[in-house]
Amino acid sequence: MSREFGPANAPNPRENHLLAVLPKSESARPFSHLELSPLPLGKSLYESGDRLNHVYFPTTAIVSLLYELENGASAEIAVVGNDGIVGIALFMGGDTMPNRAVVQSAGRAYRLPGELLKREFNRGGALQHLLLRYTQALLTQMAQTAVCNRHHSVDQQLCRWLLLSLDRLAASELGMTQELIANMLGVRREGVTEAAGKLQRAGLINYSRGRITVLDRQGLERRVCECYEVVRKEFSRLLPDTTAG
């Protein structure tokens, strides 16, 4: 390969925004251990209580963090895409996941051994500061999701979910069934069907055969509750270099 990570159109760790801004002086060690992993839709990266052996840096995939009740009901607490890392519990002092991590949009990620990440984190420096800032932004997303699920309509929640997903994808199309969206939002499927129908009739999205194409992003932004903007601004404030692209 003639370039550091192959041809320009080849998979590249720097498609992940955290890895993209990591200084080269600190990236050589972890980059040499990164393993490209395909993430098919619905794949479970972790179940609640699983020991963390690896962390994932998504590039073209989106991963949902979900809490699941004893009766099987679940709700999404955050989404992680090319903006971040899956497995923050590992460098925050825990060795197990308190929640599930499930692929909501198929794609790729780079996997890194957990012990190696902990060693790099404990060195201090740019990687540690970057991961701590990302963790604060992720906690904001989790808190705002809880508020949104309690106080805003399913229509607004769906708009928030679509916009957060779009921010973490290079395309305007999502492969996702209404049943899966309902599980993510913790609402009944009928509620998602009604909300998606409203957005489609308004010309904002097209939904067909498990694929959602966003036709009018600005229209979604006019309909969404303030929760989306709170999360977007916090990521931009804490991670300005990573959100520029």
N, C-alpha and C positions, 0 to 999 in steps of 0.2 A: 504494500500500500504506500502510495507516494506521499500521503498526507498523514497528519498525526492520528486521525481516526478514519482514514479511507476517503473515498470520493465524496464530493459535496452532497450527493443525494443519498449517501449511505447513512444508516443509523449512527447517531453521534451522542455521546453522553451530554454534550453541551446543549442539546435540545431541552434538557431539564434546566430551568432557570437558576436553581441553586448551584448546580455544577457549573453552569456557564459563567457565573461571576466569581467562582473560587479562584484565587490567584494561582498562577502556574507553579509558583514556588511551593504551594501546599497541595496541589492536585496530583502530582506525579505518583505518590504512594497509593492513595485510594483508587485513582483511575486505573492503575495496573491490575487491580483486583475486581473491577466491575465486570459483571456478567450480563449480557443482553438476554432478557427473558420475555417471551411472548405472553401476553395476558389476555386470554379469551374471555368473552362476556360471561359473567356469573362465576368466574373462578374465585375461590376463597383463598386469600393470602394468609389469613390468620383467623382462628376462632377465638372467642373470649377465653382467656386463661392459657392460651398457647404460649410456649416459651419462644422468645424471639431469637431466631438463629440468623436472620437476615433482615436488612432494611431494603426498601425499594424506592428508587427515584424514577417516577413515571416520566415518559417523554411524549408518547402519543396515546396513552391509556388514561382513564380516569378511575380512581378507586374511591368507593364509598366507605366511610366509617360508620358502623351501625351498632346500636344497642338492641339486644334482643331480650324479650321477656320470657318467663317460664312457659307461657302459653303459646310461644312461637311468634307472637307479634313483634314487629321491629320498627325502628325509625332511624333515619339517617341523622347523624350529628355533624357531619362535615364531609366535604369532597376534597380529594387530593389529586392533582394532575401534574402538568409540567411545571407547576409553581412550587412543588415541595417534595416531601419525603414521607413515606409510610413506615411507621415504627418509632415514633418519637419517644415512646416509653423506655426504649433501650438506653438512650443517652440521658434520660431524665432520672435515672436511678432504678428503674424497674426492669425486670427480665421477662415479664409476661404482658400480653395485651389485655386491657380491660374490656375491649369491644371487638366486633368482627371487622374485617377488612375485605370487601368484596368488589370485584371489577364491575363497574357500571357501564363503562364504554371500552370496548376491546381496543388493544393496541400493544405498545411495548413499554418496558421499563428496564432500568439497570439495577441489578441486585448486587448488594455488597454484604460480605460477612459481618455479622453484628459485632463480634469481638474486635475486628479491625476498625469499625467505625468508633467504638468506644475508646480505643487507643488514640485515634486521631483527634477525637473530641477532647480527650483529657490533656492533649498537648497545648490546649488553648489556641490562641491565634484566630485567624479569619474564619475557619470552619466552625469553631465553637460559637463565635459571635453570630455568625450567619444562622446556625441552627437554632440558637436561642431566640433570635428575632422572629424566625419563622414560627417557632412554637407559640410565641405570644400572639402572632397573627392568627394562627390556627385556633387558639383558645377563644379569640374574639369571634371567629366564625361559629364555633360550637355554641357559645353563649347566645349569639344573635339567632341561630337556628332554633334554639329552645324558645326564645321570645316569639319568633315568627310563627312557629307551630302552635303556640298558645293563643296568639292575639290576631292573626291575620287569616284571610280567607284562603281557600284552596287555590283559587285563581292566582292570588298574589304569591302563594308559596310555589306554585308551578312556574310562574315567571321568574322568581328568584332562583329556583333550581336550574332552569334553562340557561339563565344568564351566567350563573356561576360555572356551569358546565362549558358554555361557549368560551368563557375566558380561559379555559384550560385546554382548548382544542384549537387546531389550525383550520378546522372546517366548520361549516354551519349546519351540519347534519349529525344527528344522534341516533344510534341504534338502540331502541329501548321500548319495551312493551308497556302498556298502561298498567298492567299488573305489577311490574317491577317498580314503576314510578310510584304507585300507591304504597308499596312496601317501603320505599325510600322515605316518603313523606309521612308515613304512618297514618294514612287515611284510607277510606273505602275506595275500591276501584271505580265505583259509580261516580264518586266525586271527581276523580281524575278525568273520567270520560266526559263529564259535563264541562269541566274547566278547559280541557283540550278542545272540545267542540266550540266553546266560546272564542278561544284564540284563533281557531281555524276559520270560523265564520267572519272574524274581524280581519282576516287576511294576514295575520301575524305569523302563523305557522302552517305547515302542511303535514298532516299525520296520515301515514299509510303503511300497512303491513309491518308494523313494529319500527318504523323509521320516522323521526321527527326532523323536518327541515325548517329552520327559522328563515322566514321571508322578510321580516321587518323587525330588526333588532331594536331600533329606536321606539317602535310601538310597544315592545315588551318593556323597555325602560320607562315609558310613560305610565304603564300599568302597575309596575312592580312596587312593593312597599319599600319603606326606607331601609329595611334590613340589608338589601343588596348593596346599597351605596355605603353603608357603614362598614361592611366587610371589605369592599373594594378599596375604600380609602385607607383602611388600616393596613392592608397588604402593601399599598403604595407607599404609605408612611414608613413602615418598618423595613420594607424591602424595595426601595426605590429603583435600584439598579436591575433587579430581576423582573420588574413589571414593565420596564420600558418597551419590551418587544411583545 
